[in-house]
Amino acid sequence: MFLKIGKIFLAILLSVFINGCNKSPTDSNRPIVTNSDWETSSPSAEDVNPELLNSLTQNIRNGNLGEISSLIIIRNNKLIYEQYFSPMTADSLHAIYSVTKSFTSTMIGRMIDDGILAGVNLNLLGLFPQYESILNMSLYKEAITLEHVLQMRAGFEWNELSVPYSHRTNIFSDLYASSDPYKFTLDQPMEADPGSVFRYNTGCTMLLGSIISRLTGMNAEQYAFITIFEPLNITQYQWNPWPASGEIPVGSTLRMKPTDMAKLGQLYLNGGTWNGERIISQNWIDQSTQKYSSFSWGGYGYQWWLLNFRINGRQVTVPRATGYGDQFVYYINELNMVVAFTSENYDNSTNSDIDIMEFYIIPAAE
């Protein structure tokens, strides 16, 4: 651990020295103007250290921080850093995997805001009247609420994070291959009282997609477009249904441009508004980014991970939308900043985003 940190600081110092001998650091960090939705600025104009960002760029290009394919930084609602690493380009649609879950949580919040859902304390099975029988019924299963599903504390037996996704024994393979992923999830045996144990579970997120479809009369993609994508001017994306079921996978597979990924973080940072339009309530943002499960490094809310960082001398909680292969959207209230990554770290997750945040982006903005 200490050796790793030492190498990171050495890389920072070397790169800062090299870049400091070159032309003005703000020149290489000014964003490529690819998206008219974002007002652009320079790092220095928004009180962000350009030398640290130059160092960051060089270390990504040198392969010292994993296979990062794009990195976007927004501060004060302005695009200040926009870098793409071959073969990624500004117009590329990238698979964001489970970052999709945070978009889905936003849709559930919007349904509650609009009165389509009465709240998160609804009984889960009551939201699935289409199923006359469900396997492995128990008092535990009868007690599951919508909130337990949002928190991934429903109590189902589920091994999604304990086994690599490449292994056939990972339950995600069966979920993907099922002709009815909703029934498949509801049929699973229970291992715990709902609300007592966290188990990362894409099946839980899929259940949210069924609730969206049944109560709105639209599939999840249609509802997302009307309530989130269109207001945020996200017009270029792909969201293909799973082949076995034909259902929209609301827990994964959404593809979009990195600058559009960042809009989710900015929406939450803005308290639920975009260009003066209310899209989601502040109440839902507060509710969905509380720690319902706590770990040594952070916690989990309603389809958002919550990480602990030291910022300006104190520990703060930073929400992060997270996807397989190291796809991330952070928003940092304390720094008025949004950070979005795409990566290709599919074989061995490097968690290089933590190093990037701790040693480059947060210090550059403090």
C-alpha contacts under 8 A as a table, 3 or more apart, distances in Angstrom:
res1	aa1	res2	aa2	distance
1	M	4	K	5.12
1	M	5	I	6.34
2	F	5	I	5.10
2	F	6	G	6.07
3	L	6	G	5.02
3	L	7	K	6.25
4	K	7	K	5.19
4	K	8	I	6.31
5	I	8	I	5.07
5	I	9	F	6.28
6	G	9	F	5.27
6	G	10	L	6.15
7	K	10	L	5.05
7	K	11	A	6.11
8	I	11	A	5.12
8	I	12	I	6.24
8	I	359	F	7.85
9	F	12	I	4.95
9	F	13	L	6.16
9	F	359	F	7.74
10	L	13	L	5.16
10	L	14	L	6.14
11	A	14	L	5.25
11	A	15	S	6.01
11	A	55	S	7.96
11	A	59	N	7.19
12	I	15	S	5.25
12	I	16	V	5.99
12	I	52	L	7.41
12	I	55	S	5.85
12	I	56	L	7.49
12	I	59	N	7.97
13	L	16	V	5.20
13	L	17	F	6.16
14	L	17	F	5.18
14	L	18	I	6.20
15	S	18	I	5.07
15	S	19	N	5.97
15	S	54	N	7.55
15	S	55	S	4.78
15	S	58	Q	6.81
15	S	59	N	7.52
16	V	19	N	5.22
16	V	20	G	5.79
16	V	51	E	5.82
16	V	52	L	6.55
16	V	54	N	7.15
16	V	55	S	5.36
17	F	20	G	5.07
17	F	21	C	6.58
18	I	21	C	5.44
18	I	22	N	6.93
19	N	22	N	5.13
19	N	23	K	7.63
19	N	25	P	7.08
19	N	51	E	7.01
19	N	54	N	6.66
19	N	55	S	7.11
20	G	23	K	7.47
20	G	24	S	7.81
20	G	25	P	7.28
20	G	51	E	7.05
22	N	25	P	7.69
23	K	27	D	7.54
24	S	27	D	5.71
24	S	28	S	7.80
25	P	28	S	5.93
25	P	29	N	6.75
25	P	50	P	5.55
25	P	51	E	5.84
25	P	54	N	6.55
26	T	29	N	5.17
26	T	30	R	6.16
26	T	42	S	6.35
26	T	43	P	6.66
26	T	44	S	6.77
26	T	50	P	5.72
27	D	30	R	5.75
28	S	54	N	7.30
29	N	42	S	6.92
29	N	43	P	7.04
29	N	50	P	6.96
29	N	53	L	7.18
29	N	54	N	6.93
29	N	80	I	7.26
29	N	81	Y	5.63
29	N	82	E	7.41
30	R	41	S	6.90
30	R	42	S	5.21
30	R	43	P	7.29
30	R	80	I	6.08
30	R	81	Y	5.97
30	R	82	E	7.41
31	P	40	T	6.90
31	P	41	S	7.59
31	P	42	S	7.53
31	P	79	L	6.69
31	P	80	I	5.76
31	P	81	Y	4.96
31	P	82	E	4.71
31	P	83	Q	7.37
32	I	82	E	6.18
32	I	83	Q	7.79
33	V	36	S	7.37
33	V	40	T	7.40
34	T	90	A	6.68
35	N	38	W	6.08
35	N	259	T	7.42
36	S	39	E	7.10
37	D	233	N	7.76
38	W	77	N	7.57
38	W	78	K	6.07
38	W	79	L	5.93
39	E	77	N	7.39
39	E	78	K	5.02
39	E	79	L	6.14
40	T	78	K	5.11
40	T	79	L	4.60
40	T	80	I	5.97
41	S	45	A	6.64
41	S	46	E	7.29
41	S	78	K	6.03
41	S	79	L	6.08
41	S	80	I	5.07
42	S	45	A	5.28
42	S	46	E	6.62
42	S	79	L	7.95
42	S	80	I	4.96
42	S	81	Y	7.46
43	P	46	E	5.28
43	P	47	D	6.30
43	P	48	V	4.75
43	P	49	N	6.51
43	P	50	P	5.73
43	P	80	I	5.31
43	P	81	Y	7.08
44	S	47	D	4.95
44	S	48	V	5.14
44	S	49	N	6.06
44	S	50	P	6.10
45	A	48	V	7.43
46	E	75	R	6.72
46	E	76	N	7.15
46	E	80	I	7.81
47	D	365	A	6.47
48	V	364	A	5.16
48	V	365	A	4.62
48	V	366	E	7.73
49	N	52	L	5.74
49	N	53	L	6.80
49	N	364	A	4.62
49	N	365	A	6.59
50	P	53	L	5.04
50	P	54	N	6.13
50	P	364	A	7.48
51	E	54	N	4.99
51	E	55	S	6.16
52	L	55	S	4.94
52	L	56	L	6.12
52	L	360	Y	5.84
52	L	361	I	7.63
52	L	364	A	6.05
53	L	56	L	4.84
53	L	57	T	6.17
53	L	360	Y	6.75
53	L	361	I	7.23
53	L	364	A	7.34
54	N	57	T	5.12
54	N	58	Q	6.25
55	S	58	Q	5.21
55	S	59	N	6.21
56	L	59	N	5.24
56	L	60	I	6.22
56	L	356	I	7.48
56	L	360	Y	6.47
57	T	60	I	5.24
57	T	61	R	6.23
57	T	83	Q	7.82
58	Q	61	R	5.09
58	Q	62	N	6.12
59	N	62	N	4.93
59	N	63	G	6.27
59	N	64	N	5.31
59	N	65	L	6.53
60	I	63	G	5.15
60	I	64	N	5.83
60	I	65	L	5.41
60	I	66	G	7.19
60	I	67	E	7.60
60	I	68	I	6.63
61	R	64	N	7.69
61	R	85	F	7.24
63	G	66	G	5.83
63	G	67	E	6.66
65	L	68	I	7.21
65	L	352	S	5.51
65	L	355	D	7.99
65	L	356	I	7.71
66	G	343	S	7.85
66	G	345	N	6.74
66	G	350	T	6.37
66	G	352	S	6.19
67	E	343	S	5.56
67	E	344	E	5.28
67	E	345	N	5.79
68	I	71	L	7.47
68	I	85	F	7.06
68	I	341	F	7.23
68	I	342	T	6.15
68	I	343	S	4.24
68	I	344	E	6.41
68	I	345	N	7.78
69	S	84	Y	5.76
69	S	85	F	4.75
69	S	86	S	6.81
69	S	87	P	7.61
69	S	88	M	5.80
69	S	341	F	7.57
69	S	342	T	5.47
69	S	343	S	4.97
69	S	344	E	6.84
70	S	82	E	7.58
70	S	83	Q	5.58
70	S	84	Y	4.34
70	S	85	F	5.93
70	S	88	M	6.93
70	S	258	P	7.11
70	S	340	A	8.00
70	S	341	F	5.62
70	S	342	T	5.18
70	S	343	S	6.94
71	L	81	Y	7.56
71	L	82	E	5.99
71	L	83	Q	5.40
71	L	84	Y	6.66
71	L	258	P	7.64
71	L	339	V	7.33
71	L	340	A	5.78
71	L	341	F	4.69
71	L	342	T	6.73
72	I	79	L	7.62
72	I	80	I	7.99
72	I	81	Y	5.60
72	I	82	E	4.70
72	I	83	Q	6.60
72	I	258	P	6.98
72	I	259	T	6.75
72	I	262	A	7.34
72	I	339	V	5.66
72	I	340	A	5.06
72	I	341	F	6.52
73	I	79	L	6.19
73	I	80	I	5.91
73	I	81	Y	4.96
73	I	82	E	6.62
73	I	337	M	7.19
73	I	338	V	5.80
73	I	339	V	4.65
73	I	340	A	6.63
74	I	77	N	5.96
74	I	78	K	5.27
74	I	79	L	4.51
74	I	80	I	5.72
74	I	81	Y	7.05
74	I	262	A	7.92
74	I	337	M	5.50
74	I	338	V	4.95
74	I	339	V	6.40
75	R	78	K	5.27
75	R	79	L	6.58
75	R	80	I	6.69
75	R	335	L	7.72
75	R	336	N	5.82
75	R	337	M	4.45
75	R	338	V	6.52
76	N	336	N	5.69
76	N	337	M	6.60
77	N	266	Q	7.30
77	N	336	N	7.81
77	N	337	M	7.65
79	L	82	E	7.35
84	Y	88	M	5.65
84	Y	89	T	5.65
84	Y	90	A	6.75
85	F	88	M	5.52
85	F	89	T	7.32
86	S	89	T	7.13
88	M	92	S	6.14
89	T	92	S	5.26
90	A	257	K	7.18
90	A	258	P	7.73
91	D	257	K	6.43
92	S	256	M	7.63
92	S	257	K	5.94
93	L	236	Q	7.80
93	L	237	Y	6.63
93	L	238	Q	7.77
93	L	255	R	5.44
93	L	256	M	4.43
93	L	257	K	4.74
93	L	258	P	7.69
94	H	255	R	4.97
94	H	256	M	5.39
94	H	257	K	6.14
94	H	258	P	7.34
94	H	342	T	7.23
95	A	253	T	5.89
95	A	254	L	5.90
95	A	255	R	4.24
95	A	256	M	6.78
96	I	99	V	5.49
96	I	100	T	6.57
96	I	252	S	7.23
96	I	253	T	6.52
96	I	254	L	5.92
96	I	255	R	5.74
96	I	256	M	7.24
96	I	323	G	5.74
96	I	324	Y	7.56
96	I	327	Q	5.72
96	I	328	F	7.91
96	I	342	T	7.37
97	Y	100	T	5.98
97	Y	251	G	7.29
97	Y	252	S	4.22
97	Y	253	T	4.84
97	Y	254	L	6.29
97	Y	255	R	7.83
97	Y	322	T	7.96
97	Y	323	G	4.71
97	Y	324	Y	5.67
97	Y	327	Q	7.37
98	S	101	K	5.25
98	S	102	S	7.64
98	S	251	G	5.55
98	S	252	S	4.72
98	S	253	T	7.49
98	S	321	A	7.60
98	S	322	T	5.83
98	S	323	G	4.04
98	S	324	Y	6.34
99	V	102	S	5.63
99	V	103	F	7.11
99	V	251	G	7.87
99	V	252	S	7.18
99	V	321	A	4.97
99	V	322	T	4.83
99	V	323	G	4.80
99	V	327	Q	7.00
99	V	328	F	6.77
99	V	329	V	7.51
100	T	103	F	5.20
100	T	104	T	6.35
100	T	250	V	6.28
100	T	251	G	5.53
100	T	252	S	5.30
100	T	253	T	7.24
100	T	254	L	6.03
100	T	323	G	7.71
101	K	104	T	4.93
101	K	105	S	6.22
101	K	205	T	6.69
101	K	250	V	6.33
101	K	251	G	4.75
101	K	252	S	6.82
101	K	303	Q	5.67
101	K	304	W	7.76
101	K	321	A	7.75
102	S	105	S	5.03
102	S	106	T	6.31
102	S	302	Y	7.85
102	S	303	Q	5.28
102	S	304	W	5.89
102	S	321	A	5.93
103	F	106	T	5.04
103	F	107	M	6.50
103	F	264	L	7.44
104	T	107	M	5.03
104	T	108	I	6.48
104	T	205	T	7.68
104	T	208	L	7.46
104	T	209	G	7.53
104	T	250	V	6.17
104	T	251	G	7.43
105	S	108	I	5.14
105	S	109	G	6.31
105	S	150	L	7.36
105	S	288	S	7.81
105	S	302	Y	6.45
105	S	303	Q	6.02
106	T	109	G	5.03
106	T	110	R	6.20
106	T	280	I	7.21
107	M	110	R	4.99
107	M	111	M	6.28
107	M	212	I	7.81
107	M	223	Y	7.76
107	M	224	A	6.65
107	M	227	T	7.45
107	M	228	I	7.69
108	I	111	M	5.10
108	I	112	I	6.40
108	I	208	L	7.49
108	I	212	I	7.26
109	G	112	I	5.12
109	G	113	D	6.12
109	G	280	I	6.81
109	G	281	S	7.71
109	G	284	W	5.76
110	R	113	D	4.89
110	R	114	D	6.09
110	R	227	T	7.59
110	R	279	I	7.40
110	R	280	I	5.67
110	R	281	S	7.62
111	M	114	D	5.12
111	M	115	G	6.14
111	M	116	I	4.98
111	M	117	L	5.56
112	I	115	G	5.06
112	I	116	I	5.83
112	I	117	L	4.69
112	I	118	A	6.09
112	I	119	G	5.81
113	D	116	I	7.75
113	D	280	I	7.22
113	D	281	S	6.77
114	D	117	L	7.67
115	G	118	A	6.07
116	I	215	L	6.99
116	I	216	T	7.61
117	L	120	V	7.97
118	A	122	L	7.42
119	G	122	L	6.49
120	V	145	T	7.12
120	V	146	L	5.17
120	V	147	E	4.81
121	N	145	T	5.65
121	N	146	L	5.98
121	N	147	E	5.97
122	L	126	G	7.64
122	L	127	L	7.85
122	L	145	T	5.43
122	L	146	L	5.62
122	L	147	E	7.76
123	N	126	G	5.41
123	N	127	L	6.90
123	N	142	E	7.78
123	N	143	A	6.94
123	N	144	I	6.14
123	N	145	T	4.43
123	N	146	L	6.32
124	L	127	L	5.34
124	L	128	F	7.16
124	L	142	E	7.90
124	L	143	A	7.92
124	L	144	I	5.59
124	L	145	T	4.70
124	L	146	L	5.30
125	L	128	F	5.26
125	L	129	P	7.21
125	L	142	E	6.86
125	L	144	I	7.51
126	G	129	P	6.04
127	L	211	I	6.77
128	F	131	Y	6.19
128	F	211	I	7.77
129	P	132	E	7.05
131	Y	134	I	6.85
131	Y	183	K	7.73
134	I	137	M	6.43
134	I	183	K	7.48
134	I	186	L	6.69
134	I	187	D	5.52
135	L	186	L	7.56
135	L	187	D	4.59
135	L	188	Q	7.11
135	L	189	P	7.78
136	N	187	D	6.18
136	N	188	Q	6.71
136	N	189	P	5.40
136	N	190	M	7.54
137	M	141	K	6.04
137	M	142	E	7.30
137	M	187	D	7.97
137	M	189	P	7.90
138	S	141	K	5.18
138	S	142	E	6.28
138	S	190	M	7.92
139	L	142	E	5.05
139	L	143	A	6.28
140	Y	143	A	5.24
140	Y	144	I	6.89
140	Y	155	G	7.71
140	Y	190	M	7.00
140	Y	192	A	7.25
140	Y	193	D	5.46
140	Y	194	P	6.44
141	K	144	I	5.58
141	K	155	G	7.82
141	K	190	M	6.75
141	K	194	P	7.62
143	A	194	P	6.77
144	I	148	H	6.24
144	I	149	V	7.62
144	I	154	A	5.92
144	I	155	G	7.95
144	I	194	P	5.65
145	T	148	H	5.26
145	T	149	V	6.72
145	T	154	A	7.63
146	L	149	V	5.18
146	L	150	L	6.36
147	E	150	L	5.01
147	E	151	Q	6.13
147	E	302	Y	7.96
148	H	151	Q	5.09
148	H	152	M	5.97
148	H	153	R	4.90
148	H	154	A	4.78
148	H	194	P	6.45
148	H	195	G	5.76
149	V	152	M	4.96
149	V	153	R	6.16
149	V	154	A	5.27
149	V	204	C	5.40
149	V	205	T	7.25
149	V	207	L	8.00
149	V	208	L	7.97
150	L	153	R	7.74
150	L	204	C	7.28
150	L	205	T	7.23
150	L	301	G	7.70
150	L	302	Y	4.78
150	L	303	Q	6.11
151	Q	154	A	7.62
151	Q	198	F	7.61
151	Q	292	Y	6.73
151	Q	293	S	7.80
151	Q	300	Y	7.05
151	Q	301	G	5.77
151	Q	302	Y	4.95
151	Q	303	Q	6.60
152	M	198	F	5.75
152	M	199	R	5.78
152	M	200	Y	5.87
152	M	201	N	6.20
152	M	204	C	6.60
152	M	302	Y	7.91
152	M	303	Q	7.82
153	R	194	P	5.91
153	R	195	G	4.87
153	R	196	S	6.47
153	R	197	V	5.41
153	R	198	F	4.66
153	R	199	R	6.20
154	A	193	D	7.77
154	A	194	P	4.69
154	A	195	G	6.14
154	A	197	V	7.76
154	A	198	F	7.84
154	A	199	R	8.00
154	A	204	C	7.81
155	G	190	M	5.55
155	G	191	E	5.64
155	G	192	A	4.68
155	G	193	D	5.74
155	G	194	P	4.72
155	G	195	G	7.00
155	G	196	S	7.30
155	G	197	V	6.39
155	G	198	F	7.70
155	G	199	R	7.55
156	F	188	Q	6.18
156	F	189	P	5.92
156	F	190	M	4.36
156	F	191	E	5.66
156	F	192	A	7.08
156	F	199	R	7.83
157	E	188	Q	6.58
157	E	189	P	5.78
157	E	190	M	5.44
157	E	191	E	5.20
158	W	171	I	6.71
158	W	199	R	6.65
158	W	200	Y	7.66
158	W	201	N	6.60
159	N	162	S	5.27
159	N	163	V	6.36
159	N	170	N	6.19
159	N	171	I	6.09
159	N	199	R	7.74
160	E	163	V	6.10
160	E	164	P	7.64
160	E	165	Y	7.32
160	E	170	N	5.67
160	E	171	I	5.93
160	E	172	F	6.11
160	E	200	Y	6.46
160	E	201	N	6.37
160	E	202	T	7.91
161	L	164	P	6.83
161	L	165	Y	7.94
161	L	200	Y	6.55
163	V	167	H	6.74
163	V	169	T	7.21
163	V	170	N	5.49
164	P	167	H	5.54
164	P	170	N	6.67
165	Y	168	R	7.65
165	Y	170	N	5.93
165	Y	172	F	7.21
165	Y	173	S	7.70
166	S	170	N	7.68
167	H	170	N	5.68
168	R	171	I	7.78
168	R	173	S	6.30
169	T	173	S	7.46
170	N	173	S	5.93
170	N	174	D	7.73
171	I	174	D	5.32
171	I	175	L	6.38
172	F	175	L	4.91
172	F	176	Y	6.05
172	F	202	T	7.38
172	F	203	G	7.90
173	S	176	Y	5.21
173	S	177	A	6.21
174	D	177	A	5.05
174	D	178	S	5.96
175	L	178	S	5.28
175	L	181	P	5.53
175	L	184	F	6.78
175	L	185	T	7.50
175	L	203	G	6.93
176	Y	181	P	7.15
176	Y	242	W	6.92
176	Y	244	A	7.32
177	A	244	A	5.61
177	A	245	S	7.67
178	S	181	P	5.37
178	S	184	F	6.92
178	S	244	A	6.14
178	S	245	S	6.43
179	S	244	A	5.16
179	S	245	S	4.21
179	S	246	G	7.95
180	D	183	K	5.59
180	D	184	F	6.16
180	D	245	S	5.79
181	P	184	F	4.87
181	P	185	T	6.15
181	P	203	G	7.11
181	P	206	M	7.16
181	P	245	S	7.23
182	Y	185	T	5.30
182	Y	186	L	6.30
182	Y	203	G	7.21
182	Y	206	M	6.55
182	Y	207	L	5.60
182	Y	210	S	7.12
183	K	186	L	5.08
183	K	187	D	5.93
184	F	187	D	5.30
184	F	188	Q	6.73
185	T	188	Q	5.55
185	T	203	G	5.49
185	T	204	C	7.17
185	T	207	L	7.75
190	M	193	D	7.90
192	A	196	S	6.71
192	A	197	V	6.69
193	D	196	S	5.72
193	D	197	V	7.63
194	P	197	V	7.25
195	G	198	F	7.76
198	F	293	S	6.64
201	N	204	C	5.47
201	N	205	T	7.11
202	T	205	T	5.07
202	T	206	M	6.28
202	T	251	G	5.68
203	G	206	M	4.94
203	G	207	L	6.37
203	G	251	G	7.91
204	C	207	L	5.17
204	C	208	L	6.81
205	T	208	L	5.14
205	T	209	G	6.78
205	T	250	V	6.48
205	T	251	G	5.37
206	M	209	G	5.05
206	M	210	S	6.67
206	M	249	P	6.47
206	M	250	V	5.76
206	M	251	G	6.06
207	L	210	S	5.18
207	L	211	I	6.42
208	L	211	I	5.07
208	L	212	I	6.23
208	L	250	V	7.71
209	G	212	I	5.07
209	G	213	S	6.26
209	G	219	N	7.79
209	G	220	A	5.94
209	G	248	I	7.49
209	G	249	P	7.60
209	G	250	V	5.78
210	S	213	S	5.14
210	S	214	R	6.09
211	I	214	R	5.32
211	I	215	L	6.05
212	I	215	L	5.58
212	I	216	T	5.89
212	I	217	G	7.93
212	I	218	M	7.50
212	I	219	N	7.11
212	I	220	A	6.17
212	I	223	Y	7.76
213	S	216	T	5.47
213	S	217	G	5.44
213	S	218	M	5.05
213	S	219	N	4.70
213	S	220	A	5.95
214	R	217	G	5.56
214	R	218	M	7.44
216	T	219	N	7.95
216	T	223	Y	7.55
218	M	221	E	7.92
218	M	222	Q	5.83
218	M	223	Y	5.96
219	N	222	Q	5.45
219	N	223	Y	6.35
219	N	248	I	7.30
220	A	223	Y	5.10
220	A	224	A	5.91
220	A	248	I	6.52
220	A	250	V	7.13
221	E	224	A	5.02
221	E	225	F	6.09
221	E	239	W	7.24
221	E	248	I	6.99
222	Q	225	F	5.17
222	Q	226	I	6.40
223	Y	226	I	5.27
223	Y	227	T	6.09
224	A	227	T	5.34
224	A	228	I	5.27
224	A	229	F	6.04
225	F	228	I	5.63
225	F	229	F	4.48
225	F	230	E	5.35
226	I	229	F	6.56
226	I	230	E	5.73
226	I	231	P	7.43
227	T	230	E	6.85
227	T	231	P	6.75
227	T	279	I	7.01
228	I	231	P	5.57
228	I	232	L	6.12
228	I	279	I	6.96
229	F	232	L	5.15
229	F	233	N	5.90
229	F	234	I	4.72
229	F	235	T	6.87
230	E	233	N	4.84
230	E	234	I	5.86
230	E	235	T	6.83
231	P	234	I	7.72
231	P	274	W	7.54
231	P	277	E	7.97
231	P	279	I	7.59
232	L	263	K	6.99
232	L	274	W	6.82
234	I	237	Y	7.29
234	I	260	D	6.17
236	Q	256	M	6.58
236	Q	257	K	7.49
237	Y	254	L	7.33
237	Y	255	R	5.48
237	Y	256	M	4.61
237	Y	257	K	7.35
238	Q	254	L	5.95
238	Q	255	R	5.05
238	Q	256	M	6.72
239	W	248	I	7.17
239	W	249	P	7.88
239	W	253	T	6.31
239	W	254	L	4.67
239	W	255	R	6.33
240	N	248	I	6.63
240	N	249	P	7.75
240	N	253	T	7.18
240	N	254	L	7.45
241	P	245	S	7.75
241	P	246	G	5.13
241	P	247	E	5.05
241	P	248	I	4.38
241	P	249	P	6.12
242	W	245	S	5.83
242	W	246	G	5.18
242	W	247	E	5.68
242	W	248	I	6.46
242	W	249	P	6.44
243	P	246	G	5.35
243	P	247	E	7.91
249	P	252	S	5.62
249	P	253	T	6.69
250	V	253	T	7.88
250	V	254	L	7.95
252	S	323	G	7.98
256	M	260	D	6.53
256	M	261	M	6.74
257	K	260	D	5.24
257	K	261	M	6.39
258	P	261	M	4.89
258	P	262	A	6.34
258	P	340	A	6.62
258	P	341	F	7.09
258	P	342	T	7.02
259	T	262	A	5.23
259	T	263	K	6.85
259	T	340	A	7.77
260	D	263	K	5.18
260	D	264	L	7.49
261	M	264	L	5.89
261	M	265	G	7.55
261	M	329	V	6.90
261	M	340	A	6.72
262	A	265	G	5.32
262	A	266	Q	6.36
262	A	329	V	6.29
262	A	338	V	6.63
262	A	339	V	6.77
262	A	340	A	5.47
263	K	266	Q	4.92
263	K	267	L	5.94
264	L	267	L	5.11
264	L	268	Y	6.49
264	L	329	V	7.72
265	G	268	Y	5.28
265	G	269	L	6.05
265	G	329	V	6.21
265	G	330	Y	6.23
265	G	331	Y	5.14
265	G	338	V	5.84
265	G	339	V	7.80
266	Q	269	L	4.81
266	Q	270	N	5.89
266	Q	331	Y	6.96
266	Q	337	M	7.99
266	Q	338	V	6.22
267	L	270	N	5.16
267	L	271	G	6.57
267	L	272	G	5.14
267	L	273	T	5.81
267	L	274	W	6.06
268	Y	271	G	5.15
268	Y	272	G	5.22
268	Y	273	T	7.76
268	Y	285	I	6.54
268	Y	331	Y	7.48
269	L	272	G	7.34
269	L	331	Y	6.21
269	L	332	I	7.30
269	L	333	N	6.26
269	L	336	N	7.24
269	L	337	M	7.85
269	L	338	V	7.78
270	N	273	T	5.64
270	N	274	W	7.19
271	G	280	I	7.92
271	G	281	S	7.18
271	G	282	Q	5.17
271	G	285	I	7.13
272	G	278	R	6.01
272	G	279	I	5.64
272	G	280	I	4.61
272	G	281	S	5.51
272	G	282	Q	5.80
272	G	285	I	7.27
273	T	276	G	5.81
273	T	277	E	5.22
273	T	278	R	4.41
273	T	279	I	5.55
273	T	280	I	6.89
274	W	277	E	5.23
274	W	278	R	6.68
274	W	279	I	7.11
278	R	281	S	7.19
280	I	284	W	6.97
280	I	285	I	7.62
281	S	284	W	5.33
281	S	285	I	6.60
282	Q	285	I	5.02
282	Q	286	D	6.16
283	N	286	D	5.19
283	N	287	Q	6.06
284	W	287	Q	4.95
284	W	288	S	5.82
285	I	288	S	5.29
285	I	289	T	6.15
286	D	289	T	5.54
286	D	290	Q	6.54
287	Q	290	Q	5.72
287	Q	301	G	7.97
287	Q	302	Y	7.83
288	S	301	G	5.39
288	S	302	Y	4.58
288	S	303	Q	7.54
288	S	304	W	7.26
289	T	300	Y	7.65
289	T	301	G	4.97
289	T	302	Y	6.49
289	T	304	W	6.45
289	T	305	W	7.98
289	T	306	L	7.21
289	T	319	P	6.61
290	Q	300	Y	7.46
290	Q	301	G	5.21
290	Q	302	Y	7.83
291	K	294	S	6.11
291	K	298	G	7.94
291	K	299	G	5.33
291	K	300	Y	5.30
291	K	301	G	5.07
291	K	306	L	7.07
292	Y	299	G	7.09
292	Y	300	Y	5.96
292	Y	301	G	5.48
293	S	299	G	5.20
293	S	300	Y	5.22
293	S	301	G	7.08
294	S	298	G	5.91
294	S	299	G	4.20
294	S	300	Y	6.74
295	F	298	G	5.11
295	F	299	G	5.28
296	S	299	G	7.99
297	W	307	L	6.10
297	W	308	N	5.78
298	G	305	W	7.67
298	G	306	L	5.29
298	G	307	L	4.32
298	G	308	N	5.17
298	G	317	T	7.30
299	G	305	W	6.03
299	G	306	L	4.91
299	G	307	L	6.52
300	Y	303	Q	7.13
300	Y	304	W	5.88
300	Y	305	W	4.57
300	Y	306	L	5.54
301	G	304	W	5.21
301	G	305	W	6.30
301	G	306	L	7.09
303	Q	321	A	7.75
304	W	319	P	6.38
304	W	320	R	5.98
304	W	321	A	5.43
304	W	322	T	7.57
305	W	319	P	5.82
305	W	320	R	5.12
305	W	321	A	6.19
305	W	322	T	7.04
306	L	317	T	6.08
306	L	318	V	5.52
306	L	319	P	4.45
306	L	320	R	5.88
307	L	317	T	5.51
307	L	318	V	5.15
307	L	319	P	6.31
307	L	320	R	7.08
308	N	315	Q	6.37
308	N	316	V	5.69
308	N	317	T	4.82
308	N	318	V	6.29
309	F	315	Q	5.48
309	F	316	V	5.52
309	F	317	T	6.51
309	F	318	V	7.06
309	F	358	E	7.45
310	R	313	G	5.98
310	R	314	R	5.13
310	R	315	Q	4.29
310	R	316	V	6.09
311	I	314	R	5.53
311	I	315	Q	6.28
311	I	316	V	6.65
311	I	334	E	7.68
311	I	362	I	7.01
311	I	366	E	7.08
312	N	366	E	6.18
318	V	330	Y	7.02
318	V	331	Y	6.63
318	V	332	I	5.72
318	V	333	N	7.80
319	P	330	Y	5.93
319	P	331	Y	6.14
319	P	332	I	7.35
320	R	328	F	6.55
320	R	329	V	5.54
320	R	330	Y	4.53
320	R	331	Y	6.90
321	A	328	F	5.50
321	A	329	V	5.03
321	A	330	Y	6.55
322	T	326	D	7.03
322	T	327	Q	5.77
322	T	328	F	4.75
322	T	329	V	6.81
323	G	326	D	5.79
323	G	327	Q	4.63
323	G	328	F	6.24
324	Y	327	Q	6.35
324	Y	346	Y	6.98
325	G	343	S	6.09
325	G	344	E	5.52
325	G	345	N	4.50
325	G	346	Y	4.29
325	G	347	D	7.71
325	G	349	S	6.28
326	D	341	F	7.56
326	D	342	T	6.59
326	D	343	S	5.34
326	D	344	E	7.00
326	D	345	N	6.03
326	D	346	Y	7.65
326	D	349	S	6.69
326	D	350	T	7.88
326	D	351	N	7.13
326	D	353	D	7.67
327	Q	340	A	7.76
327	Q	341	F	5.52
327	Q	342	T	4.62
327	Q	343	S	5.80
328	F	339	V	7.87
328	F	340	A	5.55
328	F	341	F	5.10
328	F	342	T	6.68
329	V	338	V	7.23
329	V	339	V	5.76
329	V	340	A	4.39
329	V	341	F	6.53
330	Y	338	V	5.59
330	Y	339	V	5.07
330	Y	340	A	6.33
331	Y	336	N	7.72
331	Y	337	M	5.84
331	Y	338	V	4.38
331	Y	339	V	6.42
332	I	335	L	5.54
332	I	336	N	5.85
332	I	337	M	5.20
332	I	338	V	6.27
333	N	336	N	4.99
333	N	337	M	6.75
334	E	337	M	7.90
335	L	365	A	6.86
335	L	366	E	7.36
345	N	348	N	5.99
345	N	349	S	5.33
345	N	350	T	6.81
346	Y	349	S	6.27
351	N	354	I	5.82
351	N	355	D	7.45
352	S	355	D	5.18
352	S	356	I	6.17
353	D	356	I	4.90
353	D	357	M	6.01
354	I	357	M	5.16
354	I	358	E	5.97
355	D	358	E	5.11
355	D	359	F	5.66
355	D	360	Y	7.56
356	I	359	F	5.60
356	I	360	Y	5.31
356	I	361	I	6.31
357	M	360	Y	5.72
357	M	361	I	4.90
357	M	362	I	5.55
358	E	361	I	6.70
358	E	362	I	5.82
358	E	363	P	7.00
359	F	362	I	6.94
359	F	363	P	6.34
360	Y	363	P	5.64
360	Y	364	A	5.90
361	I	364	A	5.09
361	I	365	A	6.34
362	I	365	A	5.25
362	I	366	E	6.09
363	P	366	E	5.19
